[in-house]
Amino acid sequence: CGRSEVPQTPASAGGQAVAASTPAPTTPDIPKPVTAPPAAPRPAPQAPKPGGQKPANAVVGAPAAKPVTAASRADTAMTPSTVPDPAHDPYHPAPRDTVSMDTYLGWKQFELNCARCHGEFGVGSSFAPALVISLKDNGTIPTRDLFIATVCQGRAEKGMPSWCAAGLEMDKIQNIYLYLKGRADGKIGLGRPGVREGG
């Protein structure tokens, strides 16, 4: 009576006291990072086997590549489909007019020496007459001799130099006349003339 009872621990099978078990602290589960599996290496293309067998990784139905050689490149370069046709080339059309070689050289000399004053293709300018008009049969210079004399002597009062004194050869003056006479007669149009086959 008045004595406090001490709780007894249960005895084990051997009579020894067993201490009360205390639960061990647990660690929260931490998720592991997920990594993508490494990509499988792509198989290298196999060389064709002897006897016409295709490699295992060849694409079915794909055309076989032909080896490029110097001969095949030359054949490709000379095929008609790769050679431009002058008659159908929009950037280099065939000339509308064909003239002799002397007349063509006359056009070159005119563009080189005379066009700066008399205008390109002899159509005239604000300070020099149109020679395609002057060389007509009813123009101011209707004959070949008068044209050559005018070009050789010049017209100093109008600012035209003496081309013979300037060193322009007589054959070049005669070629210039051939070109301008063809322009005045309507036989040669505007633009660069073409050279007739055979000169």
N, CA, C and O of each residue as an XYZ file, in Angstrom:
796
protein
N       0.844     -1.174      0.000
C       0.000      0.000      0.000
C       0.870      1.210      0.000
O       1.789      1.285      0.815
N       0.653      2.123     -0.822
C       1.527      3.297     -0.910
C       2.786      3.057     -1.661
O       3.556      3.995     -1.865
N       3.044      1.841     -2.089
C       4.256      1.551     -2.869
C       3.929      1.630     -4.354
O       2.944      1.056     -4.818
N       4.737      2.322     -5.062
C       4.526      2.435     -6.524
C       5.103      1.226     -7.204
O       6.209      0.778     -6.900
N       4.343      0.717     -8.115
C       4.814     -0.464     -8.832
C       5.631     -0.046    -10.046
O       5.256      0.856    -10.795
N       6.730     -0.711    -10.213
C       7.621     -0.460    -11.359
C       7.225     -1.419    -12.450
O       7.187     -2.627    -12.219
N       6.926     -0.914    -13.645
C       6.512     -1.821    -14.705
C       7.618     -2.805    -15.019
O       8.790     -2.448    -15.135
N       7.226     -4.000    -15.146
C       8.174     -5.073    -15.442
C       8.313     -5.255    -16.941
O       7.344     -5.175    -17.696
N       9.549     -5.502    -17.347
C       9.805     -5.799    -18.764
C       9.611     -7.255    -18.987
O       9.993     -8.075    -18.151
N       9.022     -7.598    -20.102
C       8.818     -9.020    -20.335
C      10.137     -9.747    -20.476
O      11.108     -9.254    -21.049
N      10.117    -10.947    -19.921
C      11.334    -11.753    -19.945
C      11.395    -12.548    -21.213
O      10.376    -12.952    -21.774
N      12.589    -12.760    -21.646
C      12.798    -13.590    -22.828
C      12.694    -15.039    -22.444
O      12.473    -15.374    -21.281
N      12.854    -15.889    -23.418
C      12.758    -17.308    -23.144
C      13.817    -17.757    -22.179
O      13.589    -18.728    -21.458
N      14.937    -17.129    -22.118
C      16.013    -17.506    -21.213
C      15.888    -16.827    -19.883
O      16.751    -17.004    -19.023
N      14.851    -16.059    -19.680
C      14.690    -15.397    -18.386
C      15.311    -14.050    -18.318
O      15.212    -13.405    -17.274
N      15.943    -13.573    -19.348
C      16.600    -12.267    -19.371
C      15.627    -11.242    -19.901
O      14.779    -11.533    -20.745
N      15.767    -10.059    -19.398
C      14.869     -8.980    -19.815
C      15.235     -8.503    -21.206
O      16.407     -8.397    -21.565
N      14.194     -8.219    -21.979
C      14.398     -7.728    -23.349
C      14.003     -6.273    -23.393
O      12.878     -5.926    -23.034
N      14.881     -5.441    -23.813
C      14.600     -3.998    -23.880
C      13.603     -3.729    -24.982
O      13.587     -4.416    -26.003
N      12.782     -2.736    -24.773
C      11.777     -2.360    -25.783
C      12.476     -1.830    -27.025
O      13.379     -0.997    -26.944
N      12.039     -2.328    -28.174
C      12.670     -1.919    -29.454
C      12.183     -0.548    -29.875
O      10.990     -0.253    -29.796
N      13.123      0.303    -30.331
C      12.804      1.658    -30.816
C      12.962      1.682    -32.332
O      14.016      1.295    -32.835
N      11.937      2.129    -33.085
C      12.067      2.107    -34.563
C      13.189      3.007    -35.046
O      13.344      4.126    -34.556
N      13.984      2.521    -36.016
C      15.114      3.299    -36.573
C      14.583      4.380    -37.499
O      13.605      4.158    -38.211
N      15.224      5.560    -37.498
C      14.768      6.641    -38.403
C      14.943      6.226    -39.863
O      15.942      5.614    -40.241
N      13.937      6.578    -40.674
C      13.964      6.226    -42.110
C      14.397      7.417    -42.942
O      14.154      8.566    -42.572
N      15.048      7.137    -44.080
C      15.512      8.192    -45.003
C      14.539      8.287    -46.164
O      14.202      7.261    -46.755
N      14.064      9.505    -46.520
C      13.110      9.607    -47.638
C      13.767      9.178    -48.945
O      14.946      9.438    -49.185
N      12.962      8.505    -49.795
C      13.459      8.034    -51.090
C      13.670      9.232    -52.035
O      12.747     10.014    -52.264
N      14.880      9.367    -52.576
C      15.215     10.435    -53.532
C      15.226      9.825    -54.931
O      15.981      8.886    -55.184
N      14.380     10.355    -55.866
C      14.357      9.747    -57.210
C      15.670      9.979    -57.938
O      16.244     11.066    -57.881
N      16.133      8.951    -58.618
C      17.371      9.031    -59.381
C      17.105      9.700    -60.737
O      16.048      9.488    -61.331
N      18.081     10.524    -61.240
C      17.870     11.150    -62.559
C      17.806     10.103    -63.656
O      18.564      9.133    -63.673
N      16.872     10.334    -64.574
C      16.676      9.397    -65.681
C      17.531      9.851    -66.859
O      17.404     10.994    -67.299
N      18.361      9.022    -67.360
C      19.218      9.341    -68.513
C      18.784      8.499    -69.696
O      18.382      7.346    -69.547
N      18.877      9.115    -70.908
C      18.496      8.402    -72.128
C      19.525      7.342    -72.444
O      20.718      7.556    -72.232
N      19.099      6.236    -72.933
C      20.076      5.188    -73.290
C      20.935      5.647    -74.453
O      20.432      6.341    -75.337
N      22.188      5.293    -74.488
C      23.065      5.710    -75.606
C      22.544      5.182    -76.935
O      22.053      4.058    -77.044
N      22.676      6.067    -77.968
C      22.202      5.679    -79.296
C      23.074      4.580    -79.865
O      24.292      4.564    -79.687
N      22.433      3.687    -80.536
C      23.178      2.579    -81.143
C      23.976      3.083    -82.333
O      23.430      3.857    -83.119
N      25.210      2.703    -82.512
C      26.005      3.173    -83.672
C      25.389      2.712    -84.981
O      24.920      1.581    -85.105
N      25.402      3.626    -85.972
C      24.853      3.314    -87.287
C      25.832      2.439    -88.054
O      27.038      2.685    -88.024
N      25.338      1.441    -88.728
C      26.272      0.548    -89.458
C      26.909      1.282    -90.626
O      26.254      2.044    -91.338
N      28.188      1.039    -90.805
C      28.911      1.657    -91.927
C      28.493      0.989    -93.219
O      28.244     -0.216    -93.241
N      28.412      1.775    -94.328
C      28.036      1.158    -95.618
C      29.054      0.125    -96.039
O      30.261      0.321    -95.895
N      28.562     -0.952    -96.549
C      29.422     -2.040    -96.965
C      29.707     -1.951    -98.456
O      28.869     -1.526    -99.252
N      30.888     -2.356    -98.796
C      31.259     -2.382   -100.210
C      30.525     -3.512   -100.909
O      30.281     -4.557   -100.305
N      30.163     -3.316   -102.189
C      29.479     -4.399   -102.910
C      30.341     -5.640   -102.992
O      31.549     -5.575   -103.220
N      29.700     -6.746   -102.804
C      30.405     -8.014   -102.828
C      30.599     -8.473   -104.265
O      29.833     -8.098   -105.153
N      31.627     -9.286   -104.491
C      31.832     -9.811   -105.862
C      30.642    -10.653   -106.287
O      29.994    -11.316   -105.478
N      30.380    -10.601   -107.586
C      29.281    -11.399   -108.087
C      27.978    -10.644   -108.176
O      26.936    -11.248   -108.428
N      28.008     -9.304   -107.972
C      26.792     -8.518   -108.123
C      25.895     -8.501   -106.905
O      24.783     -7.983   -106.997
N      26.315     -9.041   -105.754
C      25.488     -9.022   -104.558
C      25.520     -7.655   -103.918
O      26.576     -7.026   -103.851
N      24.376     -7.185   -103.445
C      24.273     -5.882   -102.801
C      24.636     -6.003   -101.335
O      24.402     -7.057   -100.744
N      25.197     -4.968   -100.718
C      25.479     -5.011    -99.282
C      24.192     -5.112    -98.493
O      23.108     -4.805    -98.991
N      24.333     -5.552    -97.241
C      23.153     -5.795    -96.401
C      22.378     -4.531    -96.121
O      21.152     -4.576    -96.020
N      23.056     -3.396    -95.993
C      22.379     -2.144    -95.655
C      22.074     -1.288    -96.873
O      21.817     -0.093    -96.726
N      22.095     -1.863    -98.079
C      21.789     -1.096    -99.285
C      20.294     -0.831    -99.361
O      19.492     -1.662    -98.936
N      19.916      0.325    -99.900
C      18.521      0.698   -100.050
C      17.956     -0.010   -101.261
O      18.504      0.087   -102.360
N      16.869     -0.716   -101.063
C      16.265     -1.479   -102.153
C      15.642     -0.514   -103.145
O      14.914      0.396   -102.748
N      15.912     -0.694   -104.412
C      15.328      0.145   -105.446
C      16.133      1.381   -105.783
O      15.814      2.050   -106.766
N      17.184      1.727   -105.001
C      17.980      2.923   -105.280
C      18.935      2.639   -106.423
O      19.530      1.562   -106.463
N      19.104      3.590   -107.376
C      20.028      3.346   -108.492
C      21.462      3.312   -108.024
O      21.862      4.086   -107.155
N      22.215      2.434   -108.589
C      23.621      2.304   -108.218
C      24.402      3.489   -108.745
O      24.210      3.910   -109.886
N      25.289      4.031   -107.911
C      26.100      5.179   -108.306
C      27.185      4.741   -109.269
O      27.865      3.738   -109.050
N      27.337      5.517   -110.352
C      28.349      5.198   -111.340
C      29.639      5.920   -111.013
O      29.593      7.077   -110.595
N      30.777      5.292   -111.183
C      32.042      5.977   -110.913
C      32.264      7.116   -111.893
O      31.999      6.983   -113.088
N      32.758      8.250   -111.371
C      33.022      9.433   -112.204
C      34.443      9.352   -112.708
O      35.383      9.285   -111.916
N      34.609      9.358   -114.004
C      35.926      9.305   -114.622
C      36.108     10.514   -115.514
O      35.155     11.242   -115.792
N      37.338     10.725   -115.962
C      37.616     11.848   -116.872
C      36.854     11.697   -118.173
O      36.413     12.688   -118.757
N      36.696     10.460   -118.634
C      35.968     10.243   -119.887
C      34.497     10.575   -119.739
O      33.890     11.150   -120.643
N      33.900     10.202   -118.560
C      32.474     10.503   -118.369
C      32.241     11.996   -118.241
O      31.224     12.507   -118.709
N      33.180     12.706   -117.609
C      33.040     14.166   -117.517
C      33.126     14.791   -118.896
O      32.380     15.725   -119.190
N      34.001     14.308   -119.736
C      34.111     14.856   -121.096
C      32.858     14.574   -121.897
O      32.400     15.426   -122.658
N      32.283     13.353   -121.727
C      31.059     13.025   -122.458
C      29.918     13.922   -122.027
O      29.123     14.363   -122.857
N      29.830     14.202   -120.707
C      28.770     15.069   -120.210
C      28.920     16.485   -120.716
O      27.932     17.145   -121.036
N      30.171     16.960   -120.791
C      30.392     18.335   -121.239
C      30.055     18.524   -122.709
O      29.754     19.641   -123.133
N      30.099     17.448   -123.499
C      29.893     17.580   -124.927
C      28.506     17.137   -125.377
O      28.220     17.121   -126.575
N      27.648     16.780   -124.438
C      26.307     16.370   -124.833
C      25.549     17.555   -125.394
O      25.762     18.678   -124.935
N      24.658     17.353   -126.385
C      23.935     18.478   -126.995
C      23.086     19.252   -126.017
O      22.844     20.441   -126.224
N      22.615     18.597   -124.929
C      21.746     19.300   -123.987
C      22.483     20.348   -123.191
O      21.869     21.292   -122.692
N      23.825     20.198   -123.059
C      24.584     21.162   -122.284
C      25.217     22.246   -123.140
O      25.711     23.229   -122.587
N      25.228     22.119   -124.447
C      25.808     23.126   -125.337
C      24.724     24.117   -125.720
O      23.724     23.720   -126.320
N      24.888     25.413   -125.391
C      23.845     26.384   -125.728
C      23.678     26.546   -127.224
O      24.659     26.567   -127.968
N      22.455     26.658   -127.659
C      22.138     26.875   -129.062
C      22.104     28.371   -129.329
O      21.257     29.056   -128.755
N      22.984     28.918   -130.175
C      22.991     30.369   -130.397
C      21.650     30.900   -130.875
O      21.304     32.045   -130.585
N      20.893     30.093   -131.599
C      19.618     30.569   -132.128
C      18.558     30.712   -131.035
O      17.563     31.412   -131.224
N      18.766     30.055   -129.897
C      17.794     30.108   -128.812
C      18.399     30.675   -127.535
O      17.843     30.478   -126.455
N      19.514     31.368   -127.635
C      20.155     31.963   -126.471
C      19.618     33.372   -126.292
O      19.908     34.237   -127.119
N      18.833     33.641   -125.230
C      18.240     34.988   -125.087
C      19.267     36.061   -124.773
O      19.002     37.246   -124.979
N      20.453     35.663   -124.271
C      21.448     36.662   -123.896
C      22.428     36.971   -125.031
O      23.130     37.981   -124.973
N      22.486     36.133   -126.045
C      23.366     36.365   -127.189
C      22.596     36.051   -128.472
O      22.892     35.064   -129.146
N      21.625     36.872   -128.807
C      20.822     36.587   -130.000
C      21.652     36.739   -131.265
O      22.622     37.496   -131.310
N      21.254     36.016   -132.265
C      21.953     36.113   -133.550
C      21.724     37.497   -134.158
O      20.620     38.034   -134.064
N      22.750     38.082   -134.780
C      22.576     39.409   -135.389
C      21.507     39.385   -136.474
O      21.357     38.404   -137.202
N      20.765     40.492   -136.566
C      19.728     40.570   -137.594
C      20.334     40.769   -138.971
O      19.804     40.271   -139.964
N      21.450     41.499   -139.037
C      22.072     41.817   -140.312
C      23.446     41.174   -140.377
O      24.176     41.142   -139.387
N      23.789     40.667   -141.543
C      25.131     40.152   -141.778
C      25.774     40.973   -142.882
O      25.150     41.284   -143.897
N      27.035     41.317   -142.661
C      27.740     42.215   -143.587
C      29.097     41.610   -143.899
O      29.510     40.618   -143.298
N      29.783     42.232   -144.857
C      31.130     41.803   -145.200
C      32.086     42.188   -144.072
O      31.765     42.997   -143.202
N      33.272     41.578   -144.120
C      34.261     41.880   -143.090
C      34.685     43.347   -143.143
O      34.899     43.955   -142.095
N      34.813     43.932   -144.340
C      35.186     45.344   -144.449
C      34.115     46.242   -143.823
O      34.438     47.211   -143.136
N      32.848     45.917   -144.062
C      31.768     46.721   -143.476
C      31.751     46.574   -141.959
O      31.506     47.541   -141.239
N      32.010     45.362   -141.478
C      32.055     45.140   -140.026
C      33.193     45.941   -139.394
O      33.016     46.545   -138.336
N      34.358     45.946   -140.041
C      35.473     46.751   -139.527
C      35.144     48.238   -139.591
O      35.587     49.007   -138.738
N      34.365     48.652   -140.605
C      33.923     50.041   -140.660
C      33.032     50.399   -139.481
O      33.133     51.497   -138.933
N      32.146     49.461   -139.082
C      31.317     49.708   -137.887
C      32.194     49.875   -136.655
O      31.928     50.748   -135.828
N      33.229     49.060   -136.514
C      34.106     49.156   -135.349
C      34.838     50.507   -135.334
O      34.938     51.149   -134.289
N      35.348     50.932   -136.499
C      36.065     52.209   -136.549
C      35.117     53.383   -136.296
O      35.499     54.362   -135.655
N      33.885     53.286   -136.797
C      32.931     54.361   -136.553
C      32.621     54.472   -135.061
O      32.620     55.572   -134.507
N      32.360     53.345   -134.414
C      32.059     53.384   -132.983
C      33.254     53.879   -132.175
O      33.084     54.482   -131.115
N      34.456     53.625   -132.673
C      35.659     54.028   -131.955
C      35.982     55.507   -132.136
O      36.411     56.167   -131.190
N      35.778     56.036   -133.350
C      36.238     57.396   -133.647
C      35.117     58.411   -133.865
O      35.326     59.600   -133.625
N      33.956     57.992   -134.304
C      32.945     58.943   -134.758
C      31.679     58.987   -133.904
O      30.983     60.002   -133.881
N      31.375     57.894   -133.203
C      30.098     57.806   -132.494
C      29.980     58.827   -131.372
O      28.867     59.211   -131.010
N      31.096     59.275   -130.814
C      31.023     60.240   -129.707
C      30.372     61.548   -130.142
O      29.779     62.243   -129.316
N      30.470     61.894   -131.424
C      29.838     63.121   -131.922
C      28.589     62.824   -132.759
O      27.553     63.463   -132.577
N      28.688     61.867   -133.664
C      27.582     61.587   -134.587
C      26.583     60.576   -134.036
O      25.664     60.163   -134.743
N      26.758     60.180   -132.788
C      25.809     59.276   -132.164
C      26.085     57.830   -132.510
O      26.634     57.519   -133.567
N      25.696     56.954   -131.603
C      25.899     55.529   -131.844
C      25.083     55.081   -133.052
O      23.909     55.425   -133.188
N      25.726     54.306   -133.927
C      25.129     53.782   -135.161
C      24.759     54.892   -136.143
O      23.951     54.678   -137.048
N      25.361     56.104   -135.963
C      25.179     57.196   -136.921
C      23.852     57.913   -136.850
O      23.433     58.525   -137.832
N      23.166     57.853   -135.693
C      21.829     58.463   -135.590
C      21.896     59.947   -135.240
O      20.853     60.595   -135.144
N      23.103     60.507   -135.046
C      23.235     61.933   -134.769
C      23.191     62.258   -133.285
O      22.890     61.407   -132.449
N      23.501     63.523   -132.982
C      23.477     64.009   -131.598
C      23.051     65.471   -131.618
O      22.649     65.995   -132.657
N      23.143     66.121   -130.471
C      22.716     67.517   -130.380
C      23.687     68.472   -131.060
O      23.340     69.632   -131.284
N      24.902     68.020   -131.397
C      25.881     68.928   -132.006
C      26.534     68.357   -133.261
O      27.467     68.962   -133.789
N      26.072     67.213   -133.749
C      26.609     66.656   -134.998
C      25.458     65.988   -135.749
O      24.567     65.412   -135.125
N      25.468     66.059   -137.100
C      24.329     65.545   -137.876
C      24.262     64.020   -137.871
O      25.247     63.334   -137.594
N      23.077     63.514   -138.184
C      22.871     62.073   -138.327
C      23.387     61.651   -139.697
O      22.836     62.046   -140.724
N      24.436     60.854   -139.707
C      25.033     60.458   -140.980
C      24.153     59.468   -141.739
O      24.315     59.315   -142.950
N      23.238     58.801   -141.068
C      22.311     57.921   -141.785
C      21.359     58.746   -142.653
O      20.719     58.203   -143.554
N      21.260     60.055   -142.391
C      20.470     60.962   -143.229
C      21.368     61.653   -144.254
O      20.999     61.809   -145.418
N      22.556     62.066   -143.798
C      23.457     62.801   -144.693
C      23.911     61.970   -145.878
O      24.149     62.522   -146.953
N      24.040     60.653   -145.716
C      24.558     59.807   -146.789
C      23.461     59.251   -147.702
O      23.753     58.433   -148.575
N      22.238     59.668   -147.524
C      21.195     59.258   -148.457
C      21.440     59.906   -149.827
O      22.215     60.856   -149.941
N      20.787     59.393   -150.843
C      20.996     59.909   -152.204
C      20.636     61.382   -152.323
O      21.202     62.096   -153.150
N      19.699     61.837   -151.504
C      19.313     63.253   -151.529
C      19.859     64.000   -150.318
O      19.366     65.077   -149.982
N      20.876     63.438   -149.656
C      21.458     64.072   -148.479
C      22.566     65.040   -148.821
O      22.843     65.308   -149.990
N      23.206     65.570   -147.765
C      24.276     66.554   -147.962
C      25.585     65.904   -148.405
O      26.448     66.595   -148.947
N      25.760     64.602   -148.194
C      26.971     63.882   -148.623
C      26.515     62.634   -149.395
O      26.586     61.524   -148.867
N      26.051     62.806   -150.632
C      25.444     61.678   -151.347
C      26.435     60.738   -152.022
O      26.043     59.655   -152.456
N      27.722     61.122   -152.126
C      28.670     60.293   -152.868
C      29.810     59.824   -151.963
O      30.059     60.391   -150.899
N      30.480     58.789   -152.409
C      31.599     58.230   -151.661
C      32.777     59.199   -151.651
O      33.421     59.376   -150.617
N      33.067     59.829   -152.790
C      34.213     60.733   -152.851
C      34.029     61.937   -151.934
O      34.973     62.376   -151.277
N      32.796     62.472   -151.895
C      32.558     63.616   -151.024
C      32.691     63.215   -149.553
O      33.177     63.999   -148.738
N      32.268     62.018   -149.220
C      32.401     61.551   -147.827
C      33.873     61.441   -147.430
O      34.273     61.915   -146.367
N      34.676     60.811   -148.295
C      36.092     60.630   -147.972
C      36.792     61.976   -147.862
O      37.613     62.171   -146.965
N      36.479     62.915   -148.764
C      37.110     64.234   -148.707
C      36.723     64.972   -147.428
O      37.562     65.631   -146.814
N      35.461     64.865   -147.024
C      34.999     65.562   -145.813
C      35.675     64.991   -144.574
O      36.116     65.739   -143.701
N      35.756     63.670   -144.497
C      36.383     63.050   -143.322
C      37.870     63.353   -143.294
O      38.425     63.625   -142.229
N      38.522     63.311   -144.441
C      39.966     63.518   -144.465
C      40.344     64.961   -144.150
O      41.293     65.213   -143.408
N      39.589     65.914   -144.722
C      39.911     67.332   -144.513
C      39.336     67.873   -143.211
O      39.920     68.755   -142.581
N      38.169     67.328   -142.809
C      37.525     67.832   -141.606
C      36.737     69.102   -141.881
O      36.759     69.625   -142.995
N      36.046     69.593   -140.873
C      35.313     70.853   -140.922
C      35.630     71.600   -139.631
O      34.912     71.521   -138.634
N      36.745     72.333   -139.701
C      37.229     72.999   -138.496
C      36.235     74.007   -137.960
O      36.139     74.193   -136.747
N      35.483     74.669   -138.851
C      34.524     75.683   -138.393
C      33.374     75.060   -137.601
O      32.693     75.755   -136.846
N      33.152     73.747   -137.771
C      32.095     73.057   -137.030
C      32.647     72.127   -135.948
O      31.909     71.363   -135.325
N      33.955     72.210   -135.744
C      34.572     71.394   -134.697
C      34.964     69.998   -135.115
O      35.331     69.188   -134.263
N      34.898     69.680   -136.422
C      35.272     68.352   -136.885
C      36.743     68.341   -137.266
O      37.154     69.143   -138.104
N      37.560     67.452   -136.675
C      38.995     67.453   -136.976
C      39.281     66.831   -138.336
O      38.430     66.163   -138.924
N      40.489     67.062   -138.822
C      40.964     66.403   -140.032
C      41.465     65.021   -139.632
O      42.494     64.894   -138.967
N      40.731     63.983   -140.042
C      41.085     62.639   -139.612
C      42.307     62.106   -140.344
O      43.003     61.238   -139.817
N      42.584     62.596   -141.530
C      43.826     62.194   -142.189
C      45.027     62.752   -141.447
O      46.037     62.067   -141.282
N      44.919     64.003   -140.997
C      46.012     64.596   -140.221
C      46.142     63.916   -138.860
O      47.230     63.879   -138.286
N      45.030     63.375   -138.340
C      45.060     62.695   -137.044
C      45.624     61.279   -137.151
O      45.855     60.627   -136.132
N      45.850     60.792   -138.394
C      46.473     59.487   -138.567
C      45.514     58.364   -138.904
O      45.915     57.200   -138.887
N      44.243     58.672   -139.215
C      43.299     57.613   -139.591
C      43.595     57.181   -141.021
O      43.579     58.003   -141.937
N      43.863     55.893   -141.212
C      44.253     55.385   -142.520
C      43.080     55.427   -143.501
O      41.916     55.393   -143.102
N      43.412     55.502   -144.797
C      42.408     55.630   -145.839
C      41.511     54.391   -145.917
O      40.309     54.516   -146.154
N      42.084     53.191   -145.721
C      41.249     51.993   -145.802
C      40.207     51.965   -144.684
O      39.116     51.425   -144.869
N      40.529     52.530   -143.551
C      39.559     52.591   -142.459
C      38.446     53.594   -142.768
O      37.286     53.362   -142.430
N      38.804     54.708   -143.410
C      37.778     55.683   -143.802
C      36.831     55.064   -144.833
O      35.620     55.278   -144.779
N      37.389     54.301   -145.765
C      36.546     53.644   -146.768
C      35.629     52.594   -146.129
O      34.483     52.433   -146.548
N      36.124     51.893   -145.131
C      35.279     50.914   -144.427
C      34.157     51.610   -143.656
O      33.035     51.107   -143.592
N      34.465     52.769   -143.073
C      33.427     53.530   -142.369
C      32.319     53.935   -143.344
O      31.136     53.900   -143.006
N      32.725     54.320   -144.561
C      31.715     54.693   -145.565
C      30.821     53.489   -145.904
O      29.605     53.640   -146.025
N      31.409     52.309   -146.057
C      30.605     51.122   -146.369
C      29.541     50.889   -145.296
O      28.387     50.591   -145.606
N      29.940     51.027   -144.044
C      28.979     50.811   -142.957
C      27.883     51.870   -142.967
O      26.699     51.539   -142.900
N      28.272     53.154   -143.052
C      27.278     54.229   -142.983
C      26.375     54.237   -144.215
O      25.196     54.575   -144.104
N      26.896     53.874   -145.380
C      26.055     53.819   -146.575
C      25.015     52.703   -146.447
O      23.872     52.857   -146.878
N      25.424     51.581   -145.851
C      24.458     50.518   -145.609
C      23.388     50.938   -144.619
O      22.228     50.551   -144.755
N      23.767     51.727   -143.625
C      22.779     52.254   -142.669
C      21.843     53.240   -143.362
O      20.634     53.206   -143.133
N      22.388     54.125   -144.213
C      21.559     55.128   -144.889
C      20.601     54.483   -145.878
O      19.490     54.979   -146.064
N      21.005     53.387   -146.518
C      20.146     52.703   -147.495
C      19.160     51.744   -146.830
O      18.352     51.115   -147.515
N      19.218     51.627   -145.506
C      18.298     50.729   -144.803
C      18.696     49.273   -144.863
O      17.879     48.412   -144.534
N      19.911     48.957   -145.268
C      20.353     47.568   -145.353
C      20.948     47.055   -144.049
O      21.051     45.846   -143.839
N      21.338     47.976   -143.178
C      21.921     47.617   -141.886
C      21.110     48.331   -140.806
O      20.935     49.548   -140.855
N      20.633     47.586   -139.860
C      19.826     48.162   -138.791
C      20.669     48.594   -137.601
O      21.898     48.572   -137.652
N      19.992     48.985   -136.535
C      20.668     49.351   -135.294
C      21.311     48.120   -134.671
O      20.877     46.991   -134.897
N      22.324     48.355   -133.904
C      22.990     47.253   -133.215
C      24.254     46.810   -133.917
O      24.626     47.311   -134.979
N      24.888     45.860   -133.287
C      26.153     45.335   -133.810
C      25.859     44.377   -134.973
O      25.127     43.403   -134.796
N      26.411     44.636   -136.135
C      26.158     43.727   -137.271
C      26.958     42.441   -137.140
O      27.967     42.392   -136.436
N      26.507     41.420   -137.811
C      27.231     40.157   -137.852
C      28.032     40.029   -139.142
O      27.689     40.614   -140.169
N      29.104     39.252   -139.064
C      29.946     39.075   -140.238
C      29.393     37.933   -141.071
O      29.134     36.842   -140.561
N      29.216     38.195   -142.348
C      28.714     37.187   -143.270
C      29.731     36.068   -143.438
O      30.935     36.323   -143.482
N      29.260     34.843   -143.530
C      30.156     33.702   -143.715
C      30.909     33.853   -145.025
O      30.334     34.146   -146.074
N      32.216     33.641   -144.928
C      33.062     33.781   -146.103
C      33.573     35.195   -146.296
O      34.281     35.470   -147.265
N      33.216     36.120   -145.363
C      33.707     37.489   -145.454
C      32.914     38.313   -146.413
O      33.206     39.494   -146.602
